[in-house]
Amino acid sequence: MIARLTDRPLRPLFVKGFKNETQVVITVLQHDMENEPDVLGMIAASAAITLSGIPFMGPIAAARVGYMDGEYV
């Protein structure tokens, strides 16, 4: 599921006509075991693609939002 959450916002930002096969692998080396590292991975993937020189109309931002007791947290 995390791969899909990362792929969906990134894929449309590659310029039209870019046909090279591109793969982004996110590897988390360490985290605090309390918070999920998926948001950080999405931001890191966007930064890596932006810095790579690949024609990309990014970067993106990501945040985790929850809904509890009728309010966003």
N, C-alpha and C positions, 0 to 999 in steps of 0.2 A: 504494500500500500504506500509506503514512503517513496518508493521509486516513482509511482504514478503522481504523487503530490509534487515531486520535484520536476518530473517531465512535463506535466501539463502547462505550467506557466513559462517554462523555458523554450519549448519547441516552437511556438509561434514567433519567437523573437529572432530566429535565424532568418537572414535575408532571403528573399525569394530567389530561387535559382541555385541556392547552396545545396549541392547534392553529395558532398563528401560524407562518408559514414563517420559519425562522431559518437563517442561513448564517454560518459562521465561516471566515474566510480567514486562513491562517497564512502570513506572508511573512517569511522570514529575510533580514535586511539584511546581516549579516556573521557569520561564524563562523571558527574557527581552522583549518579545512580538515583537521583530524585527527579530530575527533569529529563524529558526526552530530547535527544540530540537532533531530531529531524529538522527543526527550524534552522539551527546553526548549519546543518549540512546543505540545506537549500541555498542559504546565503553564500556559503563557501563555493558551491558549484557555480553559482552565478558569477562570483568574483573570478573564479578560475577561467571560465569561458570568456569573460570580458577582457581579462589580461592576456589571453592566449593569442590574440590577433585574428581569431576566426571572425568572419563578418556576422556580428551579433548586435541587435538593437536593445541591449540591456544596460545595466543590471536590473535585478528584481530585488524586492524586499519580502520578508516573510515574518509572520507573527502568529502566535497561538492565542486563540480567543475562545473563551468558554462562556456558556450561558447557564446561570444558576439563580434560582429564585426570581426569575423575570428580569434579570440584569446581566449585561455582558461583564465578564471579569477577565 
